[in-house]
Amino acid sequence: MDKAYMESVQNALVHTYNPAPIVLDHGEGAYLYDTEGKAYLDFAAGYAVNSLGYGNEEWNQALKSQIDHLAHTSNLYYHTRTKEAAEALKRVSGMDRIFFCNSGGEAIEGALKASRKYAYTKKSGRYEWIAMEESFHGRGFGAVSVTGHKAYQEPFEPLVPGVRFAKYNDLESVKELVTDKTCAIILEPVQGEGGINVATEEFLTGIRRICDENDILMICDEVQCGMGRTGSFFAWQQYGVRPDILTMAKAIGNGFPVGAFALTEKVAECSLNPGDHGTTYGGGPLACAAVAKTVEIYEREHLPEHTAKIGAYLRKQLENLAGRHTCIVSCKGKGLMQGIQLSIPLADVTKKALDRGLLLIGAGSDVIRFVPPLIITEKEVDELIRILDEILE
Ligand SMILES: *Cc1c(COP(=O)(O)O)cnc(C)c1O
């Protein structure tokens, strides 16, 4: 049945993906199950999305109950779920104002527009963005334009003008690109798709300083590294800086499609006004119910603290593993966003892992990334290591 099913799917969809040859049916905790009942330990979490794992009864119930109340209204009217969700994101981020959208890419589009509108309001004549090499910000034209990777850009050129690329973790390369036309600097505090690259303290605080000295806005893209993944709600909180604009998505809805960008009051005052930006679905009752319940569970269960602890355990086990396998070139990451850089092809490793019931994803050209549900236990980390020990040279 599954082979025929997968063929039909391939024939019905645009060929933008190469899915692994399994058909998933349901999940429980950190495990997913396919239609044949085979279990998979999930170190991908749907690209760092399913932080509470699968089958969280409380979260499921919150969504079911919201469906029975109200699913969609548009932003023409208030509804009863916005307050909880917006205040929850304000509380955990320390930012001042939230705009809800439906994905990470949309959050980036809104953040870029907000930064240009800020410059427009201030009549500063600034419009350029500085972005980072090896970054990833999504698939829309604005997001692709600030994504520092030729493969994502070239087929779609010409892109949005006014973008310059600096080297990640090289503050001098950023300084060289700053002009009186720069309106914002955009970066991921931990690069995900680019290969799990962690910003140095000098880099992040240095960018904050450049922004402060030149009235340039700092945009932190925490679509992947945010929402507890690195051991604090947002990664920049560990650096003692605050961005002017923050983008979020992936884990904030624990699998319900929702994104958001947040502004400080300083930006909000001089930026988007009614008519400047919008979305039909964004901030709907279901998305807000998902965000509010997800944050509530995170706070009650102290999930960021758990992540820091279990992330340190994972890192230690990966470093031990590197001592036993010469194909591991380096270990890198923060919290439960870890990577191992390999000297062997990634596809061989992910395929062998799949056969043994372990879901892994690559990052960049030579990194296996580990972004499991944040509820993962030491026992499940041990299981990961046991399987990696078997399949690595
Ligand atoms: C995934 C990702 C995006 C894009 O999010 P989508 O929801 O896929 O549009 C943007 N930025 C970063 C850092 C991401 O990891």
The ligand as an SDF file (V2000), in Angstrom:
LIG
                    3D

 15 15  0  0  0  0  0  0  0  0999 V2000
   12.7710   27.8550    8.7590 C   0  0  0  0  0  0  0  0  0  0  0  0
   13.3470   29.2000    8.8300 C   0  0  0  0  0  0  0  0  0  0  0  0
   12.7280   30.3080    8.2230 C   0  0  0  0  0  0  0  0  0  0  0  0
   11.5250   30.1650    7.3170 C   0  0  0  0  0  0  0  0  0  0  0  0
   10.4120   29.6900    8.0140 O   0  0  0  0  0  0  0  0  0  0  0  0
    9.1560   29.0670    7.1930 P   0  0  0  0  0  0  0  0  0  0  0  0
    8.1330   28.8440    8.2650 O   0  0  0  0  0  0  0  0  0  0  0  0
    9.6330   27.8190    6.5430 O   0  0  0  0  0  0  0  0  0  0  0  0
    8.7350   30.0980    6.2060 O   0  0  0  0  0  0  0  0  0  0  0  0
   13.2690   31.5640    8.4370 C   0  0  0  0  0  0  0  0  0  0  0  0
   14.3660   31.7280    9.1890 N   0  0  0  0  0  0  0  0  0  0  0  0
   14.9870   30.7020    9.7920 C   0  0  0  0  0  0  0  0  0  0  0  0
   16.1760   30.9630   10.6470 C   0  0  0  0  0  0  0  0  0  0  0  0
   14.5140   29.3940    9.6160 C   0  0  0  0  0  0  0  0  0  0  0  0
   15.1520   28.3650   10.1840 O   0  0  0  0  0  0  0  0  0  0  0  0
  1  2  1  0
  2  3  1  0
  2 14  2  0
  3  4  1  0
  3 10  2  0
  4  5  1  0
  5  6  1  0
  6  7  2  0
  6  8  1  0
  6  9  1  0
 10 11  1  0
 11 12  2  0
 12 13  1  0
 12 14  1  0
 14 15  1  0
M  END
$$$$
